[in-house]
Amino acid sequence: MRTRLDFLALAICVAAPINAQEQLRFNVEDLNCVHENLEAYLKAAKSDPLTIVVAACPERDVRAALKKLQQNNMFRREPSVPDAAPTQIAALNAAEWRCLVRRAETATEPFVEVTRGAICE
């Protein structure tokens, strides 16, 4: 089980930079949690980009967060249209995380949508 979670996290982190124009859709509530815990995430970071499982915030350990996400998955209802589902894990650099949480502060919708590579624009 642990190997599957490690492989999943690695696959997500490696695949993330491949699609530079990928649309990311974050739940504002999740981003507010990331905002409240961003400095702790950055202090605990072992790499850049920083991978955060936003749906499992404030858990900073990726393995534990993926496990938590897997356990809670049966209770969290997501839209049936895959493109409408929020991004649950992302690997962004520190500046992009800061820009993203600032966008959540001014959001008027329940989701913040951004394009990877243009988050701070």
N, CA, C and O atoms as a Tinker XYZ file with bonds, in Angstrom:
   484  protein
     1  N      0.825000   -1.189000    0.000000    73     2
     2  CA     0.000000    0.000000    0.000000    64     1     3
     3  C      0.872000    1.257000    0.000000    63     2     4     5
     4  O      0.625000    2.197000   -0.756000    81     3
     5  N      1.878000    1.260000    0.844000    73     3     6
     6  CA     2.755000    2.421000    0.931000    64     5     7
     7  C      3.452000    2.662000   -0.401000    63     6     8     9
     8  O      3.619000    3.811000   -0.812000    81     7
     9  N      3.857000    1.605000   -1.074000    73     7    10
    10  CA     4.519000    1.729000   -2.355000    64     9    11
    11  C      3.577000    2.341000   -3.389000    63    10    12    13
    12  O      4.003000    3.155000   -4.209000    81    11
    13  N      2.301000    1.956000   -3.355000    73    11    14
    14  CA     1.323000    2.522000   -4.287000    64    13    15
    15  C      1.180000    4.019000   -4.064000    63    14    16    17
    16  O      1.132000    4.787000   -5.025000    81    15
    17  N      1.112000    4.440000   -2.805000    73    15    18
    18  CA     0.976000    5.865000   -2.504000    64    17    19
    19  C      2.221000    6.629000   -2.932000    63    18    20    21
    20  O      2.122000    7.728000   -3.477000    81    19
    21  N      3.399000    6.047000   -2.683000    73    19    22
    22  CA     4.646000    6.685000   -3.098000    64    21    23
    23  C      4.690000    6.835000   -4.613000    63    22    24    25
    24  O      5.074000    7.880000   -5.138000    81    23
    25  N      4.288000    5.765000   -5.310000    73    23    26
    26  CA     4.292000    5.807000   -6.772000    64    25    27
    27  C      3.300000    6.848000   -7.276000    63    26    28    29
    28  O      3.607000    7.587000   -8.211000    81    27
    29  N      2.112000    6.919000   -6.670000    73    27    30
    30  CA     1.105000    7.893000   -7.068000    64    29    31
    31  C      1.626000    9.314000   -6.887000    63    30    32    33
    32  O      1.485000   10.145000   -7.784000    81    31
    33  N      2.222000    9.594000   -5.745000    73    31    34
    34  CA     2.763000   10.928000   -5.486000    64    33    35
    35  C      3.860000   11.263000   -6.488000    63    34    36    37
    36  O      3.908000   12.377000   -7.009000    81    35
    37  N      4.733000   10.313000   -6.756000    73    35    38
    38  CA     5.814000   10.525000   -7.710000    64    37    39
    39  C      5.255000   10.757000   -9.108000    63    38    40    41
    40  O      5.712000   11.655000   -9.814000    81    39
    41  N      4.284000    9.968000   -9.508000    73    39    42
    42  CA     3.688000   10.107000  -10.840000    64    41    43
    43  C      3.039000   11.469000  -11.007000    63    42    44    45
    44  O      3.156000   12.090000  -12.064000    81    43
    45  N      2.359000   11.936000   -9.975000    73    43    46
    46  CA     1.709000   13.242000  -10.049000    64    45    47
    47  C      2.755000   14.338000  -10.148000    63    46    48    49
    48  O      2.611000   15.256000  -10.955000    81    47
    49  N      3.798000   14.258000   -9.346000    73    47    50
    50  CA     4.835000   15.294000   -9.343000    64    49    51
    51  C      5.602000   15.318000  -10.648000    63    50    52    53
    52  O      5.958000   16.392000  -11.133000    81    51
    53  N      5.864000   14.154000  -11.229000    73    51    54
    54  CA     6.610000   14.085000  -12.475000    64    53    55
    55  C      5.734000   14.531000  -13.638000    63    54    56    57
    56  O      6.211000   15.213000  -14.544000    81    55
    57  N      4.468000   14.158000  -13.623000    73    55    58
    58  CA     3.569000   14.498000  -14.721000    64    57    59
    59  C      3.163000   15.958000  -14.708000    63    58    60    61
    60  O      2.844000   16.515000  -15.759000    81    59
    61  N      3.167000   16.587000  -13.557000    73    59    62
    62  CA     2.680000   17.960000  -13.441000    64    61    63
    63  C      3.377000   18.933000  -14.392000    63    62    64    65
    64  O      2.688000   19.712000  -15.050000    81    63
    65  N      4.719000   18.928000  -14.498000    73    63    66
    66  CA     5.368000   19.895000  -15.384000    64    65    67
    67  C      5.166000   19.622000  -16.868000    63    66    68    69
    68  O      5.426000   20.502000  -17.689000    81    67
    69  N      4.711000   18.428000  -17.235000    73    67    70
    70  CA     4.564000   18.059000  -18.639000    64    69    71
    71  C      3.544000   18.945000  -19.340000    63    70    72    73
    72  O      3.780000   19.387000  -20.464000    81    71
    73  N      2.416000   19.210000  -18.693000    73    71    74
    74  CA     1.358000   20.000000  -19.294000    64    73    75
    75  C      1.406000   21.419000  -18.733000    63    74    76    77
    76  O      0.717000   21.736000  -17.764000    81    75
    77  N      2.223000   22.266000  -19.347000    73    75    78
    78  CA     2.449000   23.610000  -18.819000    64    77    79
    79  C      1.199000   24.482000  -18.858000    63    78    80    81
    80  O      1.090000   25.411000  -18.058000    81    79
    81  N      0.264000   24.222000  -19.745000    73    79    82
    82  CA    -0.943000   25.036000  -19.860000    64    81    83
    83  C     -2.143000   24.390000  -19.182000    63    82    84    85
    84  O     -3.288000   24.725000  -19.486000    81    83
    85  N     -1.889000   23.491000  -18.290000    73    83    86
    86  CA    -2.950000   22.781000  -17.580000    64    85    87
    87  C     -3.798000   23.749000  -16.748000    63    86    88    89
    88  O     -3.274000   24.641000  -16.081000    81    87
    89  N     -5.116000   23.552000  -16.804000    73    87    90
    90  CA    -6.031000   24.338000  -15.992000    64    89    91
    91  C     -6.143000   23.689000  -14.611000    63    90    92    93
    92  O     -6.377000   22.486000  -14.498000    81    91
    93  N     -5.977000   24.484000  -13.584000    73    91    94
    94  CA    -6.104000   24.017000  -12.208000    64    93    95
    95  C     -7.333000   24.678000  -11.603000    63    94    96    97
    96  O     -7.575000   25.867000  -11.810000    81    95
    97  N     -8.096000   23.910000  -10.864000    73    95    98
    98  CA    -9.337000   24.412000  -10.258000    64    97    99
    99  C     -9.322000   24.025000   -8.786000    63    98   100   101
   100  O     -9.452000   22.849000   -8.445000    81    99
   101  N     -9.164000   25.013000   -7.921000    73    99   102
   102  CA    -9.031000   24.759000   -6.492000    64   101   103
   103  C    -10.276000   25.199000   -5.742000    63   102   104   105
   104  O    -10.878000   26.225000   -6.058000    81   103
   105  N    -10.649000   24.417000   -4.756000    73   103   106
   106  CA   -11.722000   24.772000   -3.844000    64   105   107
   107  C    -11.193000   25.898000   -2.949000    63   106   108   109
   108  O    -10.121000   25.762000   -2.360000    81   107
   109  N    -11.935000   27.011000   -2.841000    73   107   110
   110  CA   -11.490000   28.168000   -2.049000    64   109   111
   111  C    -11.288000   27.782000   -0.586000    63   110   112   113
   112  O    -10.353000   28.257000    0.057000    81   111
   113  N    -12.153000   26.933000   -0.066000    73   111   114
   114  CA   -12.026000   26.491000    1.331000    64   113   115
   115  C    -10.690000   25.778000    1.548000    63   114   116   117
   116  O    -10.024000   26.000000    2.559000    81   115
   117  N    -10.298000   24.922000    0.596000    73   115   118
   118  CA    -9.002000   24.234000    0.690000    64   117   119
   119  C     -7.851000   25.244000    0.622000    63   118   120   121
   120  O     -6.885000   25.140000    1.377000    81   119
   121  N     -7.960000   26.223000   -0.289000    73   119   122
   122  CA    -6.901000   27.228000   -0.415000    64   121   123
   123  C     -6.799000   28.108000    0.822000    63   122   124   125
   124  O     -5.704000   28.543000    1.179000    81   123
   125  N     -7.914000   28.377000    1.477000    73   123   126
   126  CA    -7.861000   29.149000    2.717000    64   125   127
   127  C     -7.063000   28.400000    3.779000    63   126   128   129
   128  O     -6.311000   29.007000    4.541000    81   127
   129  N     -7.227000   27.094000    3.826000    73   127   130
   130  CA    -6.446000   26.276000    4.756000    64   129   131
   131  C     -4.960000   26.329000    4.387000    63   130   132   133
   132  O     -4.104000   26.470000    5.260000    81   131
   133  N     -4.661000   26.215000    3.092000    73   131   134
   134  CA    -3.269000   26.304000    2.647000    64   133   135
   135  C     -2.696000   27.670000    3.028000    63   134   136   137
   136  O     -1.554000   27.758000    3.481000    81   135
   137  N     -3.473000   28.723000    2.848000    73   135   138
   138  CA    -3.021000   30.071000    3.201000    64   137   139
   139  C     -2.655000   30.161000    4.682000    63   138   140   141
   140  O     -1.617000   30.717000    5.040000    81   139
   141  N     -3.515000   29.611000    5.537000    73   139   142
   142  CA    -3.268000   29.637000    6.976000    64   141   143
   143  C     -2.027000   28.835000    7.369000    63   142   144   145
   144  O     -1.413000   29.099000    8.402000    81   143
   145  N     -1.665000   27.863000    6.546000    73   143   146
   146  CA    -0.559000   26.962000    6.875000    64   145   147
   147  C      0.625000   27.073000    5.915000    63   146   148   149
   148  O      1.548000   26.262000    5.981000    81   147
   149  N      0.610000   28.061000    5.031000    73   147   150
   150  CA     1.622000   28.131000    3.976000    64   149   151
   151  C      3.043000   28.228000    4.522000    63   150   152   153
   152  O      3.938000   27.546000    4.021000    81   151
   153  N      3.266000   29.046000    5.521000    73   151   154
   154  CA     4.629000   29.178000    6.053000    64   153   155
   155  C      5.124000   27.856000    6.635000    63   154   156   157
   156  O      6.299000   27.518000    6.494000    81   155
   157  N      4.234000   27.106000    7.289000    73   155   158
   158  CA     4.618000   25.785000    7.825000    64   157   159
   159  C      4.937000   24.825000    6.680000    63   158   160   161
   160  O      5.885000   24.046000    6.774000    81   159
   161  N      4.152000   24.875000    5.599000    73   159   162
   162  CA     4.443000   24.038000    4.427000    64   161   163
   163  C      5.814000   24.400000    3.864000    63   162   164   165
   164  O      6.612000   23.515000    3.556000    81   163
   165  N      6.090000   25.686000    3.729000    73   163   166
   166  CA     7.361000   26.122000    3.150000    64   165   167
   167  C      8.550000   25.742000    4.026000    63   166   168   169
   168  O      9.599000   25.353000    3.512000    81   167
   169  N      8.393000   25.852000    5.344000    73   167   170
   170  CA     9.478000   25.460000    6.255000    64   169   171
   171  C      9.744000   23.956000    6.192000    63   170   172   173
   172  O     10.888000   23.517000    6.314000    81   171
   173  N      8.687000   23.172000    6.001000    73   171   174
   174  CA     8.821000   21.716000    5.956000    64   173   175
   175  C      9.236000   21.206000    4.571000    63   174   176   177
   176  O      9.561000   20.029000    4.411000    81   175
   177  N      9.221000   22.091000    3.578000    73   175   178
   178  CA     9.503000   21.689000    2.188000    64   177   179
   179  C     10.897000   21.117000    2.048000    63   178   180   181
   180  O     11.871000   21.645000    2.585000    81   179
   181  N     10.961000   20.025000    1.311000    73   179   182
   182  CA    12.247000   19.390000    1.034000    64   181   183
   183  C     12.624000   19.547000   -0.430000    63   182   184   185
   184  O     13.687000   19.099000   -0.861000    81   183
   185  N     11.737000   20.192000   -1.194000    73   183   186
   186  CA    12.007000   20.355000   -2.609000    64   185   187
   187  C     11.263000   21.571000   -3.153000    63   186   188   189
   188  O     10.353000   22.109000   -2.522000    81   187
   189  N     11.678000   21.977000   -4.328000    73   187   190
   190  CA    10.987000   23.026000   -5.066000    64   189   191
   191  C     10.801000   22.479000   -6.470000    63   190   192   193
   192  O     11.804000   22.214000   -7.133000    81   191
   193  N      9.623000   22.299000   -6.951000    73   191   194
   194  CA     8.376000   22.830000   -6.417000    64   193   195
   195  C      7.899000   22.090000   -5.175000    63   194   196   197
   196  O      8.295000   20.959000   -4.896000    81   195
   197  N      7.040000   22.774000   -4.451000    73   195   198
   198  CA     6.450000   22.238000   -3.228000    64   197   199
   199  C      5.141000   21.532000   -3.570000    63   198   200   201
   200  O      4.235000   22.136000   -4.145000    81   199
   201  N      5.049000   20.264000   -3.217000    73   199   202
   202  CA     3.829000   19.500000   -3.455000    64   201   203
   203  C      2.938000   19.588000   -2.228000    63   202   204   205
   204  O      3.354000   19.251000   -1.120000    81   203
   205  N      1.706000   20.045000   -2.434000    73   203   206
   206  CA     0.720000   20.132000   -1.355000    64   205   207
   207  C     -0.532000   19.387000   -1.788000    63   206   208   209
   208  O     -1.044000   19.591000   -2.888000    81   207
   209  N     -1.011000   18.528000   -0.916000    73   207   210
   210  CA    -2.294000   17.861000   -1.135000    64   209   211
   211  C     -3.329000   18.786000   -0.503000    63   210   212   213
   212  O     -3.637000   18.672000    0.683000    81   211
   213  N     -3.866000   19.713000   -1.317000    73   211   214
   214  CA    -4.738000   20.765000   -0.785000    64   213   215
   215  C     -5.997000   20.207000   -0.149000    63   214   216   217
   216  O     -6.519000   20.784000    0.805000    81   215
   217  N     -6.488000   19.097000   -0.663000    73   215   218
   218  CA    -7.715000   18.506000   -0.126000    64   217   219
   219  C     -7.495000   17.864000    1.238000    63   218   220   221
   220  O     -8.465000   17.523000    1.916000    81   219
   221  N     -6.245000   17.691000    1.655000    73   219   222
   222  CA    -5.940000   17.095000    2.954000    64   221   223
   223  C     -5.281000   18.104000    3.891000    63   222   224   225
   224  O     -4.709000   17.726000    4.914000    81   223
   225  N     -5.360000   19.370000    3.545000    73   223   226
   226  CA    -4.776000   20.430000    4.379000    64   225   227
   227  C     -5.372000   20.346000    5.783000    63   226   228   229
   228  O     -6.578000   20.134000    5.910000    81   227
   229  N     -4.581000   20.503000    6.833000    73   227   230
   230  CA    -3.227000   21.050000    6.922000    64   229   231
   231  C     -2.118000   19.990000    6.977000    63   230   232   233
   232  O     -0.999000   20.311000    7.376000    81   231
   233  N     -2.391000   18.764000    6.595000    73   231   234
   234  CA    -1.372000   17.703000    6.641000    64   233   235
   235  C     -0.223000   18.071000    5.698000    63   234   236   237
   236  O     -0.441000   18.297000    4.508000    81   235
   237  N      1.002000   18.132000    6.236000    73   235   238
   238  CA     2.167000   18.528000    5.440000    64   237   239
   239  C      2.912000   17.347000    4.837000    63   238   240   241
   240  O      3.598000   17.509000    3.827000    81   239
   241  N      2.797000   16.185000    5.419000    73   239   242
   242  CA     3.471000   15.002000    4.887000    64   241   243
   243  C      2.644000   14.452000    3.720000    63   242   244   245
   244  O      1.481000   14.089000    3.900000    81   243
   245  N      3.243000   14.390000    2.527000    73   243   246
   246  CA     2.512000   13.986000    1.328000    64   245   247
   247  C      1.949000   12.577000    1.474000    63   246   248   249
   248  O      0.802000   12.328000    1.101000    81   247
   249  N      2.738000   11.660000    2.010000    73   247   250
   250  CA     2.250000   10.283000    2.182000    64   249   251
   251  C      1.028000   10.233000    3.090000    63   250   252   253
   252  O      0.026000    9.597000    2.765000    81   251
   253  N      1.119000   10.905000    4.221000    73   251   254
   254  CA    -0.008000   10.923000    5.167000    64   253   255
   255  C     -1.209000   11.627000    4.552000    63   254   256   257
   256  O     -2.350000   11.216000    4.766000    81   255
   257  N     -0.957000   12.684000    3.790000    73   255   258
   258  CA    -2.054000   13.418000    3.147000    64   257   259
   259  C     -2.751000   12.559000    2.104000    63   258   260   261
   260  O     -3.979000   12.569000    2.014000    81   259
   261  N     -1.978000   11.813000    1.310000    73   259   262
   262  CA    -2.585000   10.929000    0.315000    64   261   263
   263  C     -3.401000    9.831000    0.988000    63   262   264   265
   264  O     -4.474000    9.458000    0.514000    81   263
   265  N     -2.883000    9.326000    2.086000    73   263   266
   266  CA    -3.620000    8.301000    2.831000    64   265   267
   267  C     -4.927000    8.883000    3.375000    63   266   268   269
   268  O     -5.977000    8.247000    3.290000    81   267
   269  N     -4.858000   10.078000    3.926000    73   267   270
   270  CA    -6.043000   10.755000    4.449000    64   269   271
   271  C     -7.051000   11.002000    3.325000    63   270   272   273
   272  O     -8.252000   10.790000    3.497000    81   271
   273  N     -6.557000   11.445000    2.191000    73   271   274
   274  CA    -7.406000   11.709000    1.040000    64   273   275
   275  C     -8.093000   10.429000    0.572000    63   274   276   277
   276  O     -9.279000   10.437000    0.240000    81   275
   277  N     -7.348000    9.341000    0.547000    73   275   278
   278  CA    -7.910000    8.057000    0.128000    64   277   279
   279  C     -8.995000    7.610000    1.098000    63   278   280   281
   280  O    -10.025000    7.089000    0.670000    81   279
   281  N     -8.783000    7.803000    2.387000    73   279   282
   282  CA    -9.766000    7.413000    3.390000    64   281   283
   283  C    -11.017000    8.272000    3.309000    63   282   284   285
   284  O    -12.121000    7.768000    3.512000    81   283
   285  N    -10.867000    9.558000    3.016000    73   283   286
   286  CA   -11.998000   10.480000    2.979000    64   285   287
   287  C    -12.683000   10.532000    1.623000    63   286   288   289
   288  O    -13.725000   11.172000    1.487000    81   287
   289  N    -12.123000    9.876000    0.623000    73   287   290
   290  CA   -12.625000    9.965000   -0.731000    64   289   291
   291  C    -14.074000    9.512000   -0.867000    63   290   292   293
   292  O    -14.815000   10.055000   -1.687000    81   291
   293  N    -14.486000    8.531000   -0.079000    73   291   294
   294  CA   -15.852000    8.040000   -0.216000    64   293   295
   295  C    -16.876000    9.043000    0.324000    63   294   296   297
   296  O    -18.062000    8.926000    0.016000    81   295
   297  N    -16.450000   10.009000    1.108000    73   295   298
   298  CA   -17.377000   10.965000    1.694000    64   297   299
   299  C    -17.424000   12.290000    0.944000    63   298   300   301
   300  O    -18.414000   13.016000    1.040000    81   299
   301  N    -16.396000   12.609000    0.219000    73   299   302
   302  CA   -16.322000   13.889000   -0.474000    64   301   303
   303  C    -16.981000   13.758000   -1.837000    63   302   304   305
   304  O    -16.532000   12.977000   -2.675000    81   303
   305  N    -18.020000   14.503000   -2.055000    73   303   306
   306  CA   -18.749000   14.442000   -3.320000    64   305   307
   307  C    -18.167000   15.466000   -4.295000    63   306   308   309
   308  O    -18.069000   16.655000   -3.994000    81   307
   309  N    -17.790000   14.975000   -5.455000    73   307   310
   310  CA   -17.228000   15.829000   -6.493000    64   309   311
   311  C    -18.179000   15.825000   -7.690000    63   310   312   313
   312  O    -18.987000   14.907000   -7.837000    81   311
   313  N    -18.088000   16.837000   -8.539000    73   311   314
   314  CA   -18.928000   16.873000   -9.739000    64   313   315
   315  C    -18.689000   15.652000  -10.612000    63   314   316   317
   316  O    -17.586000   15.104000  -10.634000    81   315
   317  N    -19.718000   15.227000  -11.328000    73   315   318
   318  CA   -19.581000   14.051000  -12.185000    64   317   319
   319  C    -18.788000   14.352000  -13.446000    63   318   320   321
   320  O    -18.324000   13.430000  -14.117000    81   319
   321  N    -18.626000   15.615000  -13.777000    73   319   322
   322  CA   -17.822000   16.005000  -14.933000    64   321   323
   323  C    -16.379000   16.152000  -14.473000    63   322   324   325
   324  O    -16.089000   17.026000  -13.655000    81   323
   325  N    -15.455000   15.313000  -14.978000    73   323   326
   326  CA   -14.067000   15.348000  -14.486000    64   325   327
   327  C    -13.413000   16.722000  -14.531000    63   326   328   329
   328  O    -12.668000   17.073000  -13.616000    81   327
   329  N    -13.674000   17.514000  -15.581000    73   327   330
   330  CA   -13.048000   18.834000  -15.693000    64   329   331
   331  C    -13.532000   19.794000  -14.612000    63   330   332   333
   332  O    -12.859000   20.781000  -14.315000    81   331
   333  N    -14.689000   19.514000  -14.024000    73   331   334
   334  CA   -15.245000   20.390000  -12.998000    64   333   335
   335  C    -14.736000   20.037000  -11.595000    63   334   336   337
   336  O    -14.917000   20.808000  -10.652000    81   335
   337  N    -14.114000   18.893000  -11.467000    73   335   338
   338  CA   -13.611000   18.468000  -10.158000    64   337   339
   339  C    -12.426000   19.330000   -9.754000    63   338   340   341
   340  O    -11.594000   19.665000  -10.597000    81   339
   341  N    -12.333000   19.696000   -8.480000    73   339   342
   342  CA   -11.207000   20.529000   -8.048000    64   341   343
   343  C     -9.889000   19.753000   -8.031000    63   342   344   345
   344  O     -9.861000   18.536000   -7.853000    81   343
   345  N     -8.811000   20.495000   -8.220000    73   343   346
   346  CA    -7.468000   19.940000   -8.118000    64   345   347
   347  C     -7.229000   19.605000   -6.649000    63   346   348   349
   348  O     -7.449000   20.444000   -5.776000    81   347
   349  N     -6.785000   18.399000   -6.378000    73   347   350
   350  CA    -6.592000   17.980000   -4.996000    64   349   351
   351  C     -5.131000   17.966000   -4.589000    63   350   352   353
   352  O     -4.816000   18.014000   -3.400000    81   351
   353  N     -4.234000   17.902000   -5.569000    73   351   354
   354  CA    -2.796000   17.896000   -5.275000    64   353   355
   355  C     -2.094000   18.687000   -6.372000    63   354   356   357
   356  O     -2.410000   18.554000   -7.554000    81   355
   357  N     -1.139000   19.509000   -5.958000    73   355   358
   358  CA    -0.409000   20.304000   -6.944000    64   357   359
   359  C      1.024000   20.517000   -6.489000    63   358   360   361
   360  O      1.319000   20.586000   -5.296000    81   359
   361  N      1.900000   20.617000   -7.471000    73   359   362
   362  CA     3.313000   20.918000   -7.215000    64   361   363
   363  C      3.599000   22.271000   -7.853000    63   362   364   365
   364  O      3.667000   22.395000   -9.076000    81   363
   365  N      3.765000   23.284000   -7.002000    73   363   366
   366  CA     4.017000   24.653000   -7.455000    64   365   367
   367  C      5.197000   25.216000   -6.672000    63   366   368   369
   368  O      5.521000   24.732000   -5.588000    81   367
   369  N      5.841000   26.248000   -7.235000    73   367   370
   370  CA     6.923000   26.865000   -6.461000    64   369   371
   371  C      6.316000   27.805000   -5.416000    63   370   372   373
   372  O      5.120000   28.094000   -5.453000    81   371
   373  N      7.136000   28.272000   -4.497000    73   371   374
   374  CA     6.660000   29.084000   -3.374000    64   373   375
   375  C      5.938000   30.345000   -3.844000    63   374   376   377
   376  O      4.905000   30.711000   -3.284000    81   375
   377  N      6.469000   31.003000   -4.856000    73   375   378
   378  CA     5.833000   32.229000   -5.361000    64   377   379
   379  C      4.443000   31.919000   -5.920000    63   378   380   381
   380  O      3.500000   32.679000   -5.700000    81   379
   381  N      4.318000   30.813000   -6.633000    73   379   382
   382  CA     3.009000   30.440000   -7.193000    64   381   383
   383  C      2.004000   30.117000   -6.089000    63   382   384   385
   384  O      0.834000   30.485000   -6.191000    81   383
   385  N      2.454000   29.430000   -5.032000    73   383   386
   386  CA     1.544000   29.150000   -3.912000    64   385   387
   387  C      1.084000   30.455000   -3.280000    63   386   388   389
   388  O     -0.088000   30.593000   -2.931000    81   387
   389  N      1.988000   31.411000   -3.129000    73   387   390
   390  CA     1.608000   32.703000   -2.526000    64   389   391
   391  C      0.595000   33.442000   -3.401000    63   390   392   393
   392  O     -0.378000   33.997000   -2.891000    81   391
   393  N      0.820000   33.450000   -4.701000    73   391   394
   394  CA    -0.129000   34.096000   -5.617000    64   393   395
   395  C     -1.488000   33.399000   -5.569000    63   394   396   397
   396  O     -2.531000   34.053000   -5.579000    81   395
   397  N     -1.465000   32.092000   -5.519000    73   395   398
   398  CA    -2.699000   31.318000   -5.517000    64   397   399
   399  C     -3.540000   31.593000   -4.272000    63   398   400   401
   400  O     -4.753000   31.773000   -4.375000    81   399
   401  N     -2.919000   31.627000   -3.116000    73   399   402
   402  CA    -3.695000   31.869000   -1.898000    64   401   403
   403  C     -4.199000   33.318000   -1.853000    63   402   404   405
   404  O     -5.238000   33.591000   -1.252000    81   403
   405  N     -3.468000   34.245000   -2.484000    73   403   406
   406  CA    -3.972000   35.629000   -2.572000    64   405   407
   407  C     -5.222000   35.691000   -3.442000    63   406   408   409
   408  O     -6.148000   36.452000   -3.160000    81   407
   409  N     -5.243000   34.893000   -4.493000    73   407   410
   410  CA    -6.438000   34.839000   -5.351000    64   409   411
   411  C     -7.640000   34.316000   -4.570000    63   410   412   413
   412  O     -8.765000   34.771000   -4.778000    81   411
   413  N     -7.405000   33.371000   -3.681000    73   411   414
   414  CA    -8.502000   32.804000   -2.885000    64   413   415
   415  C     -9.093000   33.847000   -1.953000    63   414   416   417
   416  O    -10.292000   33.821000   -1.675000    81   415
   417  N     -8.262000   34.769000   -1.467000    73   415   418
   418  CA    -8.738000   35.814000   -0.558000    64   417   419
   419  C     -9.781000   36.706000   -1.208000    63   418   420   421
   420  O    -10.684000   37.198000   -0.532000    81   419
   421  N     -9.669000   36.920000   -2.513000    73   419   422
   422  CA   -10.583000   37.820000   -3.216000    64   421   423
   423  C    -11.606000   37.084000   -4.067000    63   422   424   425
   424  O    -12.354000   37.712000   -4.816000    81   423
   425  N    -11.645000   35.779000   -3.961000    73   423   426
   426  CA   -12.559000   34.981000   -4.789000    64   425   427
   427  C    -14.017000   35.252000   -4.425000    63   426   428   429
   428  O    -14.371000   35.381000   -3.253000    81   427
   429  N    -14.842000   35.335000   -5.446000    73   427   430
   430  CA   -16.283000   35.508000   -5.239000    64   429   431
   431  C    -17.040000   34.225000   -5.553000    63   430   432   433
   432  O    -18.242000   34.130000   -5.303000    81   431
   433  N    -16.347000   33.254000   -6.093000    73   431   434
   434  CA   -16.911000   31.946000   -6.424000    64   433   435
   435  C    -16.319000   30.910000   -5.470000    63   434   436   437
   436  O    -15.316000   31.187000   -4.812000    81   435
   437  N    -16.923000   29.722000   -5.383000    73   435   438
   438  CA   -16.368000   28.703000   -4.483000    64   437   439
   439  C    -15.080000   28.049000   -5.001000    63   438   440   441
   440  O    -14.448000   27.268000   -4.289000    81   439
   441  N    -14.695000   28.370000   -6.243000    73   439   442
   442  CA   -13.487000   27.793000   -6.829000    64   441   443
   443  C    -12.610000   28.899000   -7.413000    63   442   444   445
   444  O    -13.100000   29.936000   -7.859000    81   443
   445  N    -11.306000   28.650000   -7.397000    73   443   446
   446  CA   -10.332000   29.517000   -8.056000    64   445   447
   447  C     -9.764000   28.713000   -9.201000    63   446   448   449
   448  O     -9.251000   27.612000   -8.999000    81   447
   449  N     -9.854000   29.262000  -10.421000    73   447   450
   450  CA    -9.326000   28.581000  -11.593000    64   449   451
   451  C     -8.139000   29.368000  -12.140000    63   450   452   453
   452  O     -8.212000   30.581000  -12.334000    81   451
   453  N     -7.047000   28.649000  -12.383000    73   451   454
   454  CA    -5.828000   29.266000  -12.886000    64   453   455
   455  C     -5.199000   28.359000  -13.946000    63   454   456   457
   456  O     -5.522000   27.175000  -14.038000    81   455
   457  N     -4.313000   28.923000  -14.727000    73   455   458
   458  CA    -3.568000   28.155000  -15.707000    64   457   459
   459  C     -2.164000   27.966000  -15.173000    63   458   460   461
   460  O     -1.494000   28.926000  -14.792000    81   459
   461  N     -1.723000   26.713000  -15.149000    73   459   462
   462  CA    -0.354000   26.431000  -14.694000    64   461   463
   463  C      0.618000   27.246000  -15.546000    63   462   464   465
   464  O      0.514000   27.272000  -16.772000    81   463
   465  N      1.539000   27.892000  -14.896000    73   463   466
   466  CA     2.512000   28.727000  -15.599000    64   465   467
   467  C      2.095000   30.189000  -15.677000    63   466   468   469
   468  O      2.898000   31.051000  -16.033000    81   467
   469  N      0.828000   30.469000  -15.342000    73   467   470
   470  CA     0.335000   31.852000  -15.391000    64   469   471
   471  C     -0.401000   32.207000  -14.106000    63   470   472   473
   472  O     -1.293000   33.055000  -14.116000    81   471
   473  N     -0.042000   31.581000  -13.027000    73   471   474
   474  CA    -0.742000   31.754000  -11.747000    64   473   475
   475  C     -0.541000   33.158000  -11.197000    63   474   476   477
   476  O     -1.464000   33.727000  -10.614000    81   475
   477  N      0.636000   33.721000  -11.369000    73   475   478
   478  CA     0.932000   35.046000  -10.805000    64   477   479
   479  C      0.652000   36.194000  -11.773000    63   478   480   481
   480  O      0.988000   37.339000  -11.472000    81   479
   481  N      0.063000   35.921000  -12.893000    73   479   482
   482  CA    -0.229000   36.987000  -13.881000    64   481   483
   483  C     -1.544000   37.644000  -13.578000    63   482   484
   484  O     -1.957000   38.557000  -14.293000    81   483
